[in-house]
Amino acid sequence: MPITIDAGASAPPYEQVRAQIAEQIRSGSLPVGTRLPTVRRLAGDLGLAVNTVARSYKELEADNLIETRGRHGTIVAAVDDAQQEAMQAAAAYVERVRRLGLTDEVALRHVATALEAHE
């Protein structure tokens, strides 16, 4: 599970970890059922604080991308087709917004407008 942290990036380290794991899940390079490293191990491997990696895992779990099973560890969760397609569309949108140089606030406003238009 290759993850790199760019100290000069505008995104904080927890977001860099979260985004890279999410992308690996979406792309299939981390298939359903894959066991992820423990928070402590990944933090040590990346030279990050344990709480930084724990936040990344917490957000991935909130997005239903991973499941924590106590002593059995953390694994890549099964995602239904609709959620998978929505995640891929969202990731493509974020890539495009970044290339255009838009702020998160503006990007979210565009999403809100589009959602309202399709009610």
The first five atom37 places (N, CA, C, CB, O) and aatype in JSON, in Angstrom:
{
  "aatype": [12, 14, 9, 16, 9, 3, 0, 7, 0, 15, 0, 14, 14, 18, 6, 5, 19, 1, 0, 5, 9, 0, 6, 5, 9, 1, 15, 7, 15, 10, 14, 19, 7, 16, 1, 10, 14, 16, 19, 1, 1, 10, 0, 7, 3, 10, 7, 10, 0, 19, 2, 16, 19, 0, 1, 15, 18, 11, 6, 10, 6, 0, 3, 2, 10, 9, 6, 16, 1, 7, 1, 8, 7, 16, 9, 19, 0, 0, 19, 3, 3, 0, 5, 5, 6, 0, 12, 5, 0, 0, 0, 0, 18, 19, 6, 1, 19, 1, 1, 10, 7, 10, 16, 3, 6, 19, 0, 10, 1, 8, 19, 0, 16, 0, 10, 6, 0, 8, 6],
  "atom_mask": [
    [1, 1, 1, 1, 1],
    [1, 1, 1, 1, 1],
    [1, 1, 1, 1, 1],
    [1, 1, 1, 1, 1],
    [1, 1, 1, 1, 1],
    [1, 1, 1, 1, 1],
    [1, 1, 1, 1, 1],
    [1, 1, 1, 0, 1],
    [1, 1, 1, 1, 1],
    [1, 1, 1, 1, 1],
    [1, 1, 1, 1, 1],
    [1, 1, 1, 1, 1],
    [1, 1, 1, 1, 1],
    [1, 1, 1, 1, 1],
    [1, 1, 1, 1, 1],
    [1, 1, 1, 1, 1],
    [1, 1, 1, 1, 1],
    [1, 1, 1, 1, 1],
    [1, 1, 1, 1, 1],
    [1, 1, 1, 1, 1],
    [1, 1, 1, 1, 1],
    [1, 1, 1, 1, 1],
    [1, 1, 1, 1, 1],
    [1, 1, 1, 1, 1],
    [1, 1, 1, 1, 1],
    [1, 1, 1, 1, 1],
    [1, 1, 1, 1, 1],
    [1, 1, 1, 0, 1],
    [1, 1, 1, 1, 1],
    [1, 1, 1, 1, 1],
    [1, 1, 1, 1, 1],
    [1, 1, 1, 1, 1],
    [1, 1, 1, 0, 1],
    [1, 1, 1, 1, 1],
    [1, 1, 1, 1, 1],
    [1, 1, 1, 1, 1],
    [1, 1, 1, 1, 1],
    [1, 1, 1, 1, 1],
    [1, 1, 1, 1, 1],
    [1, 1, 1, 1, 1],
    [1, 1, 1, 1, 1],
    [1, 1, 1, 1, 1],
    [1, 1, 1, 1, 1],
    [1, 1, 1, 0, 1],
    [1, 1, 1, 1, 1],
    [1, 1, 1, 1, 1],
    [1, 1, 1, 0, 1],
    [1, 1, 1, 1, 1],
    [1, 1, 1, 1, 1],
    [1, 1, 1, 1, 1],
    [1, 1, 1, 1, 1],
    [1, 1, 1, 1, 1],
    [1, 1, 1, 1, 1],
    [1, 1, 1, 1, 1],
    [1, 1, 1, 1, 1],
    [1, 1, 1, 1, 1],
    [1, 1, 1, 1, 1],
    [1, 1, 1, 1, 1],
    [1, 1, 1, 1, 1],
    [1, 1, 1, 1, 1],
    [1, 1, 1, 1, 1],
    [1, 1, 1, 1, 1],
    [1, 1, 1, 1, 1],
    [1, 1, 1, 1, 1],
    [1, 1, 1, 1, 1],
    [1, 1, 1, 1, 1],
    [1, 1, 1, 1, 1],
    [1, 1, 1, 1, 1],
    [1, 1, 1, 1, 1],
    [1, 1, 1, 0, 1],
    [1, 1, 1, 1, 1],
    [1, 1, 1, 1, 1],
    [1, 1, 1, 0, 1],
    [1, 1, 1, 1, 1],
    [1, 1, 1, 1, 1],
    [1, 1, 1, 1, 1],
    [1, 1, 1, 1, 1],
    [1, 1, 1, 1, 1],
    [1, 1, 1, 1, 1],
    [1, 1, 1, 1, 1],
    [1, 1, 1, 1, 1],
    [1, 1, 1, 1, 1],
    [1, 1, 1, 1, 1],
    [1, 1, 1, 1, 1],
    [1, 1, 1, 1, 1],
    [1, 1, 1, 1, 1],
    [1, 1, 1, 1, 1],
    [1, 1, 1, 1, 1],
    [1, 1, 1, 1, 1],
    [1, 1, 1, 1, 1],
    [1, 1, 1, 1, 1],
    [1, 1, 1, 1, 1],
    [1, 1, 1, 1, 1],
    [1, 1, 1, 1, 1],
    [1, 1, 1, 1, 1],
    [1, 1, 1, 1, 1],
    [1, 1, 1, 1, 1],
    [1, 1, 1, 1, 1],
    [1, 1, 1, 1, 1],
    [1, 1, 1, 1, 1],
    [1, 1, 1, 0, 1],
    [1, 1, 1, 1, 1],
    [1, 1, 1, 1, 1],
    [1, 1, 1, 1, 1],
    [1, 1, 1, 1, 1],
    [1, 1, 1, 1, 1],
    [1, 1, 1, 1, 1],
    [1, 1, 1, 1, 1],
    [1, 1, 1, 1, 1],
    [1, 1, 1, 1, 1],
    [1, 1, 1, 1, 1],
    [1, 1, 1, 1, 1],
    [1, 1, 1, 1, 1],
    [1, 1, 1, 1, 1],
    [1, 1, 1, 1, 1],
    [1, 1, 1, 1, 1],
    [1, 1, 1, 1, 1],
    [1, 1, 1, 1, 1],
    [1, 1, 1, 1, 1]
  ],
  "atom_positions": [
    [[0.86, -1.17, 0.0], [0.0, 0.0, 0.0], [0.9, 1.23, 0.0], [-0.97, 0.0, 1.23], [1.22, 1.77, 1.06]],
    [[1.31, 1.67, -1.17], [2.21, 2.82, -1.24], [1.49, 4.14, -0.91], [2.83, 2.91, -2.63], [0.47, 4.48, -1.51]],
    [[2.04, 4.86, 0.05], [1.52, 6.17, 0.43], [2.71, 7.08, 0.62], [0.63, 6.09, 1.74], [3.7, 6.72, 1.27]],
    [[2.61, 8.28, 0.05], [3.67, 9.26, 0.23], [3.07, 10.53, 0.81], [4.4, 9.56, -1.11], [1.96, 10.92, 0.46]],
    [[3.82, 11.15, 1.68], [3.38, 12.39, 2.31], [4.25, 13.52, 1.77], [3.46, 12.32, 3.88], [5.48, 13.45, 1.82]],
    [[3.58, 14.54, 1.26], [4.27, 15.72, 0.73], [4.16, 16.83, 1.77], [3.67, 16.17, -0.65], [3.1, 17.43, 1.93]],
    [[5.26, 17.09, 2.47], [5.26, 18.1, 3.53], [4.92, 19.49, 3.0], [6.61, 18.12, 4.22], [4.45, 20.34, 3.76]],
    [[5.16, 19.73, 1.73], [4.89, 21.05, 1.15], [3.49, 21.18, 0.57], [0.0, 0.0, 0.0], [3.13, 22.25, 0.08]],
    [[2.71, 20.12, 0.62], [1.36, 20.16, 0.04], [0.42, 21.0, 0.9], [0.79, 18.73, -0.12], [0.63, 21.15, 2.11]],
    [[-0.6, 21.55, 0.25], [-1.58, 22.34, 1.01], [-2.49, 21.45, 1.83], [-2.41, 23.2, 0.05], [-3.01, 21.89, 2.86]],
    [[-2.68, 20.2, 1.41], [-3.52, 19.27, 2.17], [-2.75, 18.76, 3.38], [-3.99, 18.08, 1.26], [-1.57, 18.42, 3.27]],
    [[-3.42, 18.7, 4.54], [-2.74, 18.17, 5.73], [-2.42, 16.68, 5.57], [-3.61, 18.4, 6.98], [-3.05, 16.0, 4.75]],
    [[-1.47, 16.18, 6.34], [-1.07, 14.78, 6.21], [-2.22, 13.77, 6.34], [-0.04, 14.46, 7.23], [-2.27, 12.8, 5.59]],
    [[-3.16, 13.99, 7.29], [-4.25, 13.04, 7.44], [-5.07, 12.96, 6.16], [-5.16, 13.43, 8.63], [-5.54, 11.88, 5.78]],
    [[-5.26, 14.09, 5.48], [-6.04, 14.11, 4.24], [-5.26, 13.44, 3.1], [-6.4, 15.56, 3.85], [-5.86, 12.77, 2.26]],
    [[-3.96, 13.62, 3.09], [-3.15, 12.94, 2.07], [-3.24, 11.43, 2.23], [-1.68, 13.4, 2.17], [-3.38, 10.71, 1.25]],
    [[-3.18, 10.95, 3.47], [-3.3, 9.51, 3.73], [-4.69, 9.05, 3.33], [-3.03, 9.19, 5.23], [-4.83, 8.05, 2.62]],
    [[-5.73, 9.75, 3.78], [-7.11, 9.38, 3.47], [-7.34, 9.33, 1.97], [-8.08, 10.37, 4.11], [-7.9, 8.36, 1.45]],
    [[-6.92, 10.36, 1.27], [-7.14, 10.44, -0.18], [-6.42, 9.33, -0.93], [-6.69, 11.8, -0.71], [-6.97, 8.75, -1.88]],
    [[-5.2, 9.02, -0.53], [-4.44, 7.99, -1.23], [-5.01, 6.59, -0.99], [-2.97, 8.03, -0.8], [-5.05, 5.77, -1.9]],
    [[-5.45, 6.32, 0.24], [-6.07, 5.02, 0.51], [-7.4, 4.93, -0.23], [-6.29, 4.81, 2.04], [-7.7, 3.9, -0.83]],
    [[-8.2, 6.0, -0.2], [-9.49, 6.01, -0.9], [-9.29, 5.75, -2.39], [-10.22, 7.35, -0.69], [-10.04, 4.98, -2.99]],
    [[-8.3, 6.38, -2.98], [-8.04, 6.19, -4.41], [-7.61, 4.76, -4.7], [-6.96, 7.16, -4.89], [-8.01, 4.2, -5.72]],
    [[-6.81, 4.18, -3.83], [-6.38, 2.8, -4.03], [-7.57, 1.83, -3.91], [-5.29, 2.42, -3.01], [-7.61, 0.81, -4.59]],
    [[-8.52, 2.16, -3.05], [-9.73, 1.35, -2.93], [-10.57, 1.5, -4.2], [-10.56, 1.76, -1.68], [-11.02, 0.5, -4.77]],
    [[-10.78, 2.74, -4.63], [-11.6, 3.0, -5.82], [-11.01, 2.36, -7.08], [-11.75, 4.49, -6.04], [-11.74, 1.85, -7.93]],
    [[-9.69, 2.39, -7.18], [-9.04, 1.86, -8.38], [-8.96, 0.34, -8.37], [-7.63, 2.44, -8.51], [-8.69, -0.29, -9.39]],
    [[-9.21, -0.25, -7.21], [-9.15, -1.71, -7.11], [-7.79, -2.24, -6.7], [0.0, 0.0, 0.0], [-7.63, -3.45, -6.54]],
    [[-6.8, -1.36, -6.54], [-5.49, -1.86, -6.12], [-5.51, -2.3, -4.66], [-4.41, -0.78, -6.32], [-4.62, -3.03, -4.21]],
    [[-6.54, -1.87, -3.9], [-6.81, -2.4, -2.57], [-8.2, -3.04, -2.63], [-6.73, -1.26, -1.44], [-9.2, -2.36, -2.38]],
    [[-8.28, -4.33, -2.97], [-9.58, -4.97, -3.14], [-10.33, -5.17, -1.83], [-9.4, -6.3, -3.83], [-9.74, -5.12, -0.75]],
    [[-11.62, -5.4, -1.94], [-12.47, -5.68, -0.79], [-11.85, -6.82, 0.02], [-13.92, -6.04, -1.23], [-11.41, -7.83, -0.54]],
    [[-11.82, -6.64, 1.34], [-11.29, -7.66, 2.23], [-9.82, -7.51, 2.54], [0.0, 0.0, 0.0], [-9.31, -8.21, 3.42]],
    [[-9.12, -6.62, 1.84], [-7.7, -6.41, 2.11], [-7.54, -5.84, 3.51], [-7.06, -5.46, 1.06], [-8.21, -4.89, 3.9]],
    [[-6.64, -6.43, 4.26], [-6.37, -5.95, 5.62], [-5.38, -4.8, 5.55], [-5.83, -7.1, 6.52], [-4.31, -4.92, 4.94]],
    [[-5.72, -3.69, 6.18], [-4.84, -2.52, 6.21], [-3.87, -2.62, 7.39], [-5.67, -1.21, 6.31], [-4.15, -3.32, 8.36]],
    [[-2.75, -1.93, 7.3], [-1.83, -1.92, 8.44], [-2.49, -1.29, 9.66], [-0.52, -1.17, 8.08], [-3.42, -0.49, 9.53]],
    [[-2.02, -1.65, 10.83], [-2.54, -1.0, 12.04], [-2.21, 0.48, 11.98], [-1.95, -1.65, 13.33], [-1.3, 0.91, 11.26]],
    [[-2.95, 1.25, 12.73], [-2.72, 2.7, 12.79], [-1.29, 2.97, 13.23], [-3.73, 3.38, 13.76], [-0.59, 3.79, 12.64]],
    [[-0.85, 2.27, 14.27], [0.52, 2.48, 14.78], [1.58, 2.13, 13.74], [0.75, 1.64, 16.05], [2.56, 2.86, 13.56]],
    [[1.37, 1.02, 13.05], [2.37, 0.6, 12.06], [2.45, 1.59, 10.9], [2.05, -0.8, 11.53], [3.54, 1.98, 10.48]],
    [[1.28, 1.99, 10.38], [1.29, 2.93, 9.26], [1.87, 4.28, 9.68], [-0.13, 3.12, 8.7], [2.63, 4.9, 8.94]],
    [[1.51, 4.73, 10.88], [2.06, 6.0, 11.38], [3.58, 5.91, 11.46], [1.47, 6.34, 12.78], [4.29, 6.84, 11.06]],
    [[4.09, 4.79, 11.98], [5.54, 4.61, 12.07], [6.19, 4.57, 10.7], [0.0, 0.0, 0.0], [7.24, 5.17, 10.5]],
    [[5.57, 3.85, 9.76], [6.11, 3.74, 8.41], [6.19, 5.1, 7.72], [5.27, 2.78, 7.57], [7.12, 5.38, 6.97]],
    [[5.18, 5.94, 7.98], [5.1, 7.24, 7.3], [5.75, 8.37, 8.1], [3.66, 7.59, 7.02], [5.87, 9.49, 7.6]],
    [[6.16, 8.09, 9.34], [6.74, 9.13, 10.18], [5.71, 10.15, 10.63], [0.0, 0.0, 0.0], [6.01, 11.34, 10.78]],
    [[4.48, 9.68, 10.86], [3.39, 10.56, 11.29], [2.97, 10.2, 12.7], [2.19, 10.45, 10.32], [3.29, 9.13, 13.22]],
    [[2.24, 11.11, 13.32], [1.66, 10.84, 14.64], [0.54, 9.81, 14.49], [1.13, 12.15, 15.3], [-0.15, 9.78, 13.47]],
    [[0.37, 8.99, 15.5], [-0.67, 7.96, 15.49], [-2.04, 8.61, 15.29], [-0.64, 7.15, 16.82], [-2.87, 8.07, 14.55]],
    [[-2.29, 9.73, 15.93], [-3.6, 10.4, 15.81], [-3.87, 10.87, 14.38], [-3.68, 11.58, 16.76], [-5.03, 10.95, 13.97]],
    [[-2.83, 11.18, 13.65], [-2.99, 11.61, 12.25], [-3.54, 10.47, 11.41], [-1.64, 12.11, 11.67], [-4.5, 10.65, 10.66]],
    [[-2.94, 9.3, 11.54], [-3.4, 8.14, 10.79], [-4.77, 7.69, 11.3], [-2.37, 6.97, 10.89], [-5.63, 7.28, 10.52]],
    [[-4.97, 7.77, 12.61], [-6.27, 7.39, 13.18], [-7.38, 8.25, 12.6], [-6.25, 7.51, 14.73], [-8.48, 7.76, 12.33]],
    [[-7.12, 9.53, 12.41], [-8.13, 10.41, 11.8], [-8.42, 10.0, 10.36], [-7.66, 11.89, 11.85], [-9.57, 10.0, 9.93]],
    [[-7.38, 9.65, 9.62], [-7.57, 9.19, 8.25], [-8.47, 7.96, 8.22], [-6.21, 8.87, 7.59], [-9.42, 7.89, 7.44]],
    [[-8.16, 6.99, 9.07], [-8.96, 5.76, 9.13], [-10.4, 6.08, 9.55], [-8.33, 4.76, 10.12], [-11.34, 5.51, 9.0]],
    [[-10.56, 6.97, 10.5], [-11.9, 7.33, 10.98], [-12.74, 7.92, 9.84], [-11.81, 8.34, 12.14], [-13.91, 7.58, 9.69]],
    [[-12.13, 8.78, 9.04], [-12.85, 9.38, 7.91], [-13.14, 8.36, 6.82], [-12.05, 10.55, 7.34], [-14.2, 8.4, 6.2]],
    [[-12.21, 7.45, 6.57], [-12.46, 6.38, 5.59], [-13.59, 5.47, 6.06], [-11.17, 5.56, 5.36], [-14.39, 5.0, 5.26]],
    [[-13.64, 5.24, 7.35], [-14.72, 4.41, 7.89], [-16.05, 5.15, 7.79], [-14.43, 4.03, 9.36], [-17.07, 4.53, 7.49]],
    [[-16.06, 6.46, 8.04], [-17.28, 7.25, 7.9], [-17.79, 7.25, 6.47], [-17.03, 8.69, 8.37], [-18.99, 7.36, 6.23]],
    [[-16.88, 7.11, 5.52], [-17.24, 7.05, 4.1], [-17.56, 5.62, 3.64], [-16.12, 7.61, 3.24], [-17.78, 5.37, 2.46]],
    [[-17.58, 4.69, 4.62], [-17.88, 3.28, 4.35], [-16.88, 2.62, 3.41], [-19.27, 3.15, 3.77], [-17.23, 1.68, 2.69]],
    [[-15.66, 3.1, 3.4], [-14.63, 2.49, 2.56], [-13.85, 1.41, 3.29], [-13.67, 3.56, 2.06], [-13.34, 0.47, 2.68]],
    [[-13.77, 1.55, 4.61], [-13.08, 0.55, 5.42], [-13.96, 0.19, 6.61], [-11.69, 1.06, 5.89], [-14.87, 0.93, 6.98]],
    [[-13.67, -0.97, 7.21], [-14.35, -1.43, 8.42], [-13.29, -1.81, 9.44], [-15.3, -2.64, 8.12], [-12.3, -2.46, 9.11]],
    [[-13.51, -1.39, 10.68], [-12.62, -1.8, 11.76], [-13.33, -2.91, 12.53], [-12.24, -0.61, 12.69], [-14.46, -2.74, 12.98]],
    [[-12.65, -4.03, 12.67], [-13.24, -5.21, 13.31], [-12.49, -5.57, 14.59], [-13.24, -6.4, 12.35], [-12.13, -6.73, 14.8]],
    [[-12.27, -4.58, 15.41], [-11.61, -4.83, 16.7], [-10.26, -5.51, 16.53], [0.0, 0.0, 0.0], [-9.4, -5.04, 15.78]],
    [[-10.09, -6.62, 17.23], [-8.82, -7.36, 17.19], [-8.51, -7.95, 15.82], [-8.84, -8.48, 18.21], [-7.37, -8.32, 15.54]],
    [[-9.51, -8.04, 14.96], [-9.31, -8.61, 13.63], [-8.78, -7.59, 12.63], [-10.61, -9.19, 13.11], [-8.51, -7.92, 11.48]],
    [[-8.62, -6.36, 13.08], [-8.01, -5.35, 12.24], [-8.98, -4.54, 11.4], [0.0, 0.0, 0.0], [-10.2, -4.61, 11.57]],
    [[-8.41, -3.79, 10.5], [-9.17, -2.9, 9.62], [-9.04, -3.44, 8.2], [-8.66, -1.42, 9.72], [-7.94, -3.73, 7.73]],
    [[-10.19, -3.57, 7.53], [-10.2, -4.12, 6.18], [-10.94, -3.19, 5.23], [-10.83, -5.51, 6.17], [-11.72, -2.34, 5.66]],
    [[-10.69, -3.38, 3.94], [-11.41, -2.66, 2.91], [-12.84, -3.22, 2.87], [-10.7, -2.79, 1.5], [-13.03, -4.43, 2.75]],
    [[-13.82, -2.33, 2.97], [-15.22, -2.73, 3.03], [-15.79, -2.97, 1.65], [-16.04, -1.68, 3.75], [-15.29, -2.45, 0.65]],
    [[-16.83, -3.77, 1.61], [-17.58, -3.97, 0.37], [-18.4, -2.72, 0.11], [-18.49, -5.24, 0.44], [-19.04, -2.19, 1.02]],
    [[-18.39, -2.25, -1.11], [-19.13, -1.05, -1.49], [-20.07, -1.44, -2.61], [-18.17, 0.12, -1.93], [-19.67, -2.1, -3.57]],
    [[-21.35, -1.03, -2.49], [-22.28, -1.39, -3.56], [-21.98, -0.6, -4.83], [-23.73, -1.15, -3.12], [-21.28, 0.41, -4.78]],
    [[-22.51, -1.06, -5.96], [-22.19, -0.47, -7.26], [-22.55, 1.01, -7.34], [-22.92, -1.22, -8.34], [-21.79, 1.8, -7.91]],
    [[-23.69, 1.4, -6.78], [-24.11, 2.8, -6.84], [-23.13, 3.69, -6.08], [-25.53, 2.98, -6.28], [-22.74, 4.75, -6.55]],
    [[-22.73, 3.24, -4.89], [-21.77, 4.02, -4.11], [-20.43, 4.08, -4.83], [-21.59, 3.42, -2.71], [-19.78, 5.13, -4.86]],
    [[-20.02, 2.97, -5.4], [-18.75, 2.93, -6.12], [-18.77, 3.92, -7.28], [-18.46, 1.5, -6.63], [-17.81, 4.66, -7.48]],
    [[-19.84, 3.92, -8.04], [-19.95, 4.83, -9.18], [-19.97, 6.28, -8.71], [-21.21, 4.51, -9.99], [-19.34, 7.14, -9.33]],
    [[-20.69, 6.55, -7.62], [-20.74, 7.91, -7.08], [-19.36, 8.37, -6.6], [-21.76, 8.0, -5.93], [-18.98, 9.52, -6.8]],
    [[-18.62, 7.47, -5.96], [-17.27, 7.81, -5.49], [-16.35, 8.11, -6.66], [-16.69, 6.68, -4.63], [-15.54, 9.03, -6.6]],
    [[-16.47, 7.33, -7.72], [-15.63, 7.57, -8.89], [-15.97, 8.9, -9.54], [-15.8, 6.43, -9.91], [-15.08, 9.64, -9.97]],
    [[-17.27, 9.22, -9.61], [-17.68, 10.5, -10.19], [-17.18, 11.66, -9.32], [-19.22, 10.56, -10.33], [-16.71, 12.67, -9.84]],
    [[-17.28, 11.5, -8.02], [-16.81, 12.54, -7.11], [-15.3, 12.73, -7.23], [-17.18, 12.2, -5.65], [-14.81, 13.86, -7.25]],
    [[-14.56, 11.64, -7.33], [-13.11, 11.73, -7.47], [-12.73, 12.43, -8.77], [-12.48, 10.33, -7.41], [-11.8, 13.24, -8.79]],
    [[-13.44, 12.11, -9.84], [-13.17, 12.77, -11.13], [-13.48, 14.26, -11.04], [-14.01, 12.12, -12.26], [-12.74, 15.09, -11.58]],
    [[-14.56, 14.61, -10.36], [-14.92, 16.02, -10.18], [-13.83, 16.75, -9.38], [-16.29, 16.15, -9.47], [-13.43, 17.85, -9.74]],
    [[-13.37, 16.13, -8.32], [-12.32, 16.76, -7.5], [-11.06, 16.96, -8.32], [-12.02, 15.9, -6.25], [-10.43, 18.02, -8.23]],
    [[-10.67, 15.98, -9.1], [-9.5, 16.12, -9.97], [-9.66, 17.31, -10.91], [-9.26, 14.84, -10.78], [-8.74, 18.12, -11.06]],
    [[-10.81, 17.41, -11.52], [-11.08, 18.5, -12.47], [-11.07, 19.85, -11.76], [-12.44, 18.28, -13.17], [-10.49, 20.81, -12.28]],
    [[-11.69, 19.93, -10.6], [-11.74, 21.18, -9.83], [-10.33, 21.61, -9.44], [-12.61, 21.01, -8.57], [-10.0, 22.79, -9.5]],
    [[-9.5, 20.65, -9.05], [-8.11, 20.97, -8.68], [-7.35, 21.51, -9.89], [-7.4, 19.72, -8.12], [-6.61, 22.49, -9.78]],
    [[-7.54, 20.87, -11.06], [-6.85, 21.34, -12.26], [-7.3, 22.75, -12.63], [-7.11, 20.39, -13.43], [-6.51, 23.54, -13.14]],
    [[-8.57, 23.06, -12.38], [-9.09, 24.39, -12.68], [-8.68, 25.43, -11.65], [-10.59, 24.33, -12.79], [-8.84, 26.63, -11.87]],
    [[-8.17, 24.97, -10.53], [-7.72, 25.9, -9.48], [-8.85, 26.47, -8.64], [0.0, 0.0, 0.0], [-8.67, 27.51, -8.0]],
    [[-10.0, 25.81, -8.62], [-11.12, 26.3, -7.82], [-10.93, 25.94, -6.35], [-12.44, 25.72, -8.34], [-10.3, 24.93, -6.02]],
    [[-11.49, 26.77, -5.49], [-11.42, 26.47, -4.06], [-12.47, 25.42, -3.72], [-11.64, 27.75, -3.21], [-13.41, 25.19, -4.49]],
    [[-12.3, 24.78, -2.57], [-13.29, 23.79, -2.12], [-14.66, 24.45, -1.96], [-12.84, 23.15, -0.78], [-15.68, 23.86, -2.3]],
    [[-14.67, 25.66, -1.45], [-15.93, 26.38, -1.24], [-16.68, 26.56, -2.55], [-15.66, 27.75, -0.59], [-17.89, 26.31, -2.62]],
    [[-16.0, 26.98, -3.59], [-16.62, 27.18, -4.89], [-17.07, 25.84, -5.47], [-15.64, 27.88, -5.87], [-18.17, 25.74, -6.01]],
    [[-16.24, 24.83, -5.35], [-16.59, 23.5, -5.88], [-17.84, 22.96, -5.19], [-15.42, 22.52, -5.69], [-18.73, 22.43, -5.85]],
    [[-17.9, 23.1, -3.89], [-19.08, 22.63, -3.15], [-20.32, 23.43, -3.51], [-18.82, 22.72, -1.65], [-21.42, 22.88, -3.56]],
    [[-20.16, 24.72, -3.76], [-21.29, 25.54, -4.17], [-21.85, 25.04, -5.5], [-20.88, 27.02, -4.28], [-23.06, 24.99, -5.7]],
    [[-20.96, 24.67, -6.42], [-21.4, 24.13, -7.72], [-22.16, 22.81, -7.54], [-20.19, 23.92, -8.65], [-23.16, 22.57, -8.21]],
    [[-21.67, 21.97, -6.64], [-22.36, 20.71, -6.37], [-23.75, 20.98, -5.78], [-21.54, 19.84, -5.41], [-24.72, 20.36, -6.2]],
    [[-23.84, 21.89, -4.82], [-25.12, 22.22, -4.21], [-26.11, 22.75, -5.25], [-24.93, 23.26, -3.1], [-27.28, 22.4, -5.24]],
    [[-25.62, 23.59, -6.12], [-26.47, 24.14, -7.18], [-26.97, 23.04, -8.11], [-25.7, 25.2, -7.99], [-28.15, 23.02, -8.48]],
    [[-26.08, 22.14, -8.48], [-26.47, 21.03, -9.37], [-27.48, 20.12, -8.68], [-25.22, 20.21, -9.8], [-28.44, 19.67, -9.32]],
    [[-27.28, 19.84, -7.4], [-28.24, 19.0, -6.67], [-29.61, 19.65, -6.61], [-27.73, 18.71, -5.25], [-30.64, 19.0, -6.8]],
    [[-29.62, 20.95, -6.33], [-30.9, 21.68, -6.27], [-31.61, 21.68, -7.63], [-30.67, 23.13, -5.81], [-32.83, 21.58, -7.69]],
    [[-30.85, 21.78, -8.7], [-31.42, 21.81, -10.04], [-32.06, 20.49, -10.41], [-30.37, 22.17, -11.05], [-32.92, 20.45, -11.3]],
    [[-31.67, 19.41, -9.76], [-32.19, 18.09, -10.09], [-33.15, 17.54, -9.04], [-31.06, 17.12, -10.28], [-33.35, 16.32, -8.97]],
    [[-33.72, 18.41, -8.24], [-34.68, 17.95, -7.21], [-36.01, 17.64, -7.82], [-34.85, 18.99, -6.11], [-36.94, 17.25, -7.12]]
  ]
}
